């Protein structure tokens, strides 16, 4: 087990560490004493029917979910709902390569899938909170992958689902994108097959990783419109060096790789022998599919093809030139669209 001050209550709290016991993993092995970092907002009502689950995305924690998506008067209003944000395994707050014990630290961390996260979350929600259903599961990017997994794996538990900027089955094209993100880190000689001493040893790899995210995470239109300047950066280079590199530099490289491996293999069709239509046909939740118009990781066409396979679902694209990283909350118009759609979804009666 190593330490990394980045992953603490000061920067990402408050959150509670919940031990869910041993989690058997789909690809073999187990996480003994698996801990999920959980942040809650609002109060669970007596009927226990106002709970909303928000899973996290790649590199993100419960803090950014709180800052960008949750608030009084917002769709995710803690005055109305009990909002549970669960940090995915591997993100640095929950059990992850950098904090795992029992010989599972660093590159020895076992392979964890989206399905493992969702089973862990289900155990948490049923055992800790006594829930039998969720009013809504909503997540972006890898959070959308978990949202789809929830709706397919536990169709009677999820009443409504909102998948933002993510797919139910990852595409080969997106798998390749993620490969380049991984290779940017692992090709750094300081990575030492995952046995570096600190993240600083892999600074060059993390900077390459940040540059790739700059290219793919934002859109060409974002830079053409000088949106980076509106955020306070006088050039694209300063945006890369200060904002993007500054974001990734303190993170643990093995944590990022564990999440990327999981992201690449997100696929609900595993529940139906590879038949995506059959898997999505299991969904009973009222589902909104909400890609971001200029997203190059999960483009609207990929999302719409899946939406057509979900009974009673609606396609609600979010228009923003920010692209995939519009998820960061830099575009107020995107957030306004999202709140409107989520408010409508939450007001929709479900059987």
C-alpha positions in Angstrom: 0.0 0.0 0.0 1.3 3.5 -0.9 0.1 6.9 0.1 -0.9 9.7 -2.2 -2.2 12.9 -0.5 -4.3 13.8 -3.6 -6.8 11.1 -2.6 -8.0 12.6 0.7 -10.8 14.2 2.5 -9.3 17.6 2.0 -9.6 17.6 -1.7 -12.5 15.2 -2.3 -14.5 14.9 1.0 -16.6 14.6 2.8 -17.0 10.9 2.0 -17.5 7.8 4.2 -15.5 4.6 3.7 -17.9 1.6 3.7 -16.5 -1.9 4.0 -18.7 -4.3 2.0 -16.7 -7.4 2.8 -15.0 -9.6 0.2 -16.0 -8.9 -3.3 -15.6 -11.8 -5.7 -14.5 -10.6 -9.1 -15.9 -11.6 -12.5 -12.4 -12.1 -14.0 -11.2 -14.2 -11.0 -9.8 -13.4 -7.7 -11.4 -11.2 -5.0 -11.0 -7.9 -3.1 -11.0 -8.7 0.6 -12.5 -6.0 2.7 -13.5 -4.0 -0.3 -14.1 -0.4 0.6 -16.4 2.0 -1.2 -16.1 5.7 -0.7 -19.6 7.1 -0.5 -20.9 10.7 -0.3 -24.6 11.3 0.4 -26.7 14.4 0.0 -30.3 14.8 1.4 -32.4 12.5 3.4 -33.9 9.1 2.7 -37.7 9.3 3.2 -39.8 6.8 5.2 -40.9 5.0 2.0 -37.3 4.7 0.8 -38.4 5.6 -2.7 -36.5 8.9 -3.2 -33.0 7.5 -3.6 -30.8 8.5 -6.6 -27.5 6.7 -7.4 -24.7 8.6 -9.1 -21.7 6.5 -10.0 -18.4 8.2 -10.9 -16.5 8.5 -14.2 -12.9 7.9 -15.2 -10.5 9.9 -12.9 -13.5 11.6 -11.2 -14.6 11.5 -7.6 -17.7 12.2 -5.7 -16.5 15.8 -5.2 -17.0 16.8 -8.9 -20.4 15.2 -8.9 -21.4 17.3 -6.0 -19.9 20.5 -7.4 -21.3 20.2 -10.9 -24.6 18.2 -10.7 -26.1 18.4 -7.2 -27.7 21.4 -5.5 -30.9 23.1 -4.2 -33.2 23.9 -7.1 -31.3 21.6 -9.5 -32.8 18.4 -10.9 -30.6 16.5 -8.4 -32.0 18.4 -5.4 -31.0 17.2 -1.9 -34.1 18.9 -0.6 -36.2 16.3 -2.5 -34.0 13.3 -3.0 -31.5 11.1 -1.1 -28.5 11.3 -3.5 -25.8 8.6 -3.1 -22.6 9.1 -5.0 -20.4 6.0 -5.0 -16.8 6.3 -6.1 -15.9 3.5 -8.5 -13.4 0.9 -7.5 -9.9 2.0 -8.7 -10.6 5.8 -8.6 -8.4 6.4 -5.6 -11.0 6.9 -2.9 -12.6 3.5 -3.0 -10.3 0.4 -2.9 -7.7 1.0 -5.6 -4.2 0.0 -6.7 -2.5 2.7 -4.7 -4.2 1.8 -1.4 -4.9 -1.9 -1.7 -3.3 -4.3 0.8 -2.8 -8.1 0.9 -0.4 -8.2 -2.0 -2.8 -6.4 -4.3 -1.2 -3.0 -4.5 0.1 -1.3 -7.6 0.4 -3.5 -10.7 -0.7 -6.5 -8.7 -4.3 -5.1 -8.4 -6.8 -7.6 -9.8 -8.8 -6.9 -12.9 -12.1 -5.2 -12.0 -15.1 -4.9 -14.4 -18.0 -2.5 -14.5 -20.2 -5.4 -13.4 -18.0 -5.8 -10.2 -18.7 -2.1 -9.4 -22.4 -2.5 -9.8 -22.6 -5.7 -7.7 -20.6 -3.9 -5.0 -22.9 -0.9 -5.2 -26.0 -3.2 -5.0 -24.6 -4.8 -1.9 -24.0 -1.4 -0.4 -27.4 0.0 -1.2 -29.3 -3.0 0.0 -27.3 -3.8 3.2 -26.4 -0.3 4.4 -29.4 1.7 3.3 -32.0 -1.1 3.1 -33.1 0.0 -0.4 -35.2 -2.1 -2.7 -35.4 0.3 -5.6 -33.8 3.5 -7.0 -35.8 6.4 -8.3 -33.0 7.1 -10.7 -29.5 6.0 -11.7 -27.6 8.7 -13.5 -24.0 8.9 -14.6 -21.7 10.3 -17.3 -19.1 8.4 -19.3 -18.0 5.4 -17.1 -20.9 6.5 -14.9 -23.1 5.9 -17.9 -21.6 2.4 -18.4 -22.5 1.7 -14.8 -26.0 3.1 -15.3 -26.6 0.7 -18.2 -25.1 -2.2 -16.2 -27.5 -1.4 -13.3 -30.5 -1.2 -15.6 -29.7 -4.6 -17.3 -28.5 -6.5 -14.3 -31.1 -5.3 -11.8 -34.1 -4.4 -14.0 -36.6 -4.5 -11.1 -34.4 -2.2 -8.9 -34.0 0.7 -11.3 -37.1 2.8 -11.9 -35.4 5.4 -14.1 -32.0 5.6 -15.8 -30.1 8.4 -17.5 -27.0 7.6 -19.4 -24.9 10.7 -20.2 -22.1 10.6 -22.7 -21.5 6.8 -22.5 -22.5 3.5 -24.1 -23.8 0.2 -23.0 -21.2 -1.7 -25.0 -17.9 0.0 -25.7 -17.0 0.3 -29.4 -13.7 -1.0 -30.9 -12.9 2.5 -31.9 -13.2 3.8 -28.3 -11.3 0.7 -27.1 -8.4 1.9 -29.3 -8.7 5.5 -27.9 -8.3 4.2 -24.4 -5.3 2.1 -25.5 -3.5 5.2 -26.5 -4.3 6.8 -23.1 -2.9 3.7 -21.3 0.3 3.6 -23.5 1.0 7.3 -22.9 1.5 6.3 -19.2 3.1 2.8 -19.5 5.6 3.9 -22.1 7.3 6.3 -19.6 10.5 4.6 -18.4 9.7 5.9 -15.0 6.6 3.8 -14.9 8.8 0.7 -14.3 6.0 -1.8 -15.1 3.8 -0.1 -12.5 6.4 -0.2 -9.7 7.3 3.5 -9.6 7.7 5.1 -6.2 5.5 8.1 -6.7 3.4 9.7 -9.4 6.1 12.2 -10.0 8.3 9.4 -11.4 5.7 9.1 -14.3 5.3 12.9 -14.9 6.2 12.7 -18.6 3.7 9.9 -19.2 1.0 11.7 -17.2 1.6 14.8 -19.3 1.3 12.8 -22.6 -1.9 11.3 -21.1 -3.2 14.8 -20.5 -2.3 16.0 -24.0 -4.3 13.1 -25.5 -7.3 14.0 -23.3 -7.0 17.6 -24.6 -7.2 16.4 -28.2 -10.0 13.9 -27.7 -11.9 15.2 -24.6 -12.6 18.7 -26.1 -13.7 19.3 -29.6 -12.1 21.3 -32.5 -15.0 23.7 -32.2 -14.2 24.3 -28.5 -10.8 25.6 -29.4 -11.9 27.4 -32.6 -14.3 29.4 -30.4 -11.5 30.2 -28.0 -13.4 28.6 -25.1 -10.1 27.8 -23.5 -9.5 31.6 -23.3 -12.9 32.1 -21.8 -11.7 29.7 -19.0 -8.7 31.9 -18.4 -5.9 30.4 -20.5 -4.2 32.6 -23.1 -3.1 29.7 -25.4 -3.8 26.1 -26.0 -0.4 25.3 -24.7 -1.0 27.0 -21.3 -4.4 25.2 -21.2 -2.6 21.8 -21.6 0.3 22.7 -19.2 -1.8 24.3 -16.5 -5.3 22.9 -16.6 -5.1 19.4 -18.2 -1.6 18.4 -16.9 -2.4 19.9 -13.6 -5.5 17.8 -13.3 -3.8 14.5 -14.1 -0.3 15.0 -12.6 -1.1 14.2 -9.0 -3.1 11.0 -9.8 -1.8 7.5 -9.3 -0.9 6.0 -12.7 -2.0 2.4 -11.7 -5.4 3.8 -10.6 -5.8 5.4 -14.1 -4.9 2.2 -15.8 -7.2 0.1 -13.7 -10.1 2.3 -14.6 -9.2 2.5 -18.3 -9.0 -1.4 -18.5 -12.5 -1.5 -17.0 -13.8 1.3 -19.3 -12.5 -0.6 -22.4 -14.5 -3.7 -21.5 -17.8 -2.1 -20.6 -20.4 -4.4 -22.2 -23.9 -5.3 -21.0 -24.2 -7.8 -23.8 -22.2 -10.2 -21.6 -25.5 -10.8 -19.9 -27.0 -12.2 -23.1 -24.3 -14.2 -24.8 -23.1 -11.2 -26.7 -26.5 -10.2 -27.9 -26.8 -6.5 -27.2 -30.4 -6.2 -28.3 -31.4 -9.0 -25.9 -29.5 -7.4 -23.1 -30.9 -4.0 -23.6 -34.3 -5.6 -24.0 -34.2 -6.5 -20.3 -34.3 -2.9 -19.2 -37.6 -1.9 -17.5 -36.5 1.5 -16.3 -37.7 4.7 -18.1 -34.5 5.5 -19.8 -33.1 8.8 -21.3 -30.0 8.5 -23.5 -28.1 11.8 -23.5 -24.9 12.0 -25.6 -23.1 15.2 -26.0 -23.2 16.6 -29.5 -19.5 17.0 -30.1 -18.3 14.0 -28.0 -15.5 12.1 -29.8 -15.3 9.3 -27.3 -19.0 8.4 -27.2 -20.4 10.1 -30.3 -24.2 10.5 -30.6 -24.5 8.0 -33.4 -23.1 5.2 -31.2 -25.5 6.2 -28.4 -28.6 6.5 -30.6 -28.0 3.0 -32.1 -28.3 1.6 -28.6 -31.2 3.8 -27.5 -33.3 2.3 -30.3 -32.9 -1.1 -28.6 -34.4 0.1 -25.3 -38.1 -0.2 -25.0 -39.8 3.2 -24.2 -36.5 5.1 -24.1 -35.9 8.6 -25.3 -33.0 10.1 -27.1 -32.1 13.4 -25.5 -28.8 14.7 -26.9 -27.1 17.6 -25.2 -25.8 20.3 -27.5 -22.4 21.6 -26.5 -19.1 22.3 -28.4 -17.2 21.4 -25.2 -17.3 17.7 -26.3 -16.9 14.9 -23.8 -15.3 17.0 -21.1 -18.4 19.2 -21.1 -19.1 16.8 -18.2 -16.7 19.0 -16.2 -19.4 21.6 -16.0 -17.7 24.3 -18.1 -20.8 25.0 -20.3 -23.8 26.4 -18.4 -26.0 25.8 -21.4 -25.2 22.1 -21.3 -26.0 21.9 -17.6 -29.3 23.8 -18.2 -30.3 21.2 -20.8 -29.3 18.3 -18.6 -31.3 19.7 -15.6 -34.4 20.1 -17.8 -34.2 16.5 -19.1 -33.5 15.0 -15.6 -36.3 17.0 -14.1 -38.7 15.8 -16.7 -37.5 12.2 -16.3 -37.9 12.4 -12.5 -41.4 13.8 -12.9 -42.4 10.9 -15.2 -44.6 8.3 -13.5 -43.2 4.8 -13.7 -44.9 1.5 -13.0 
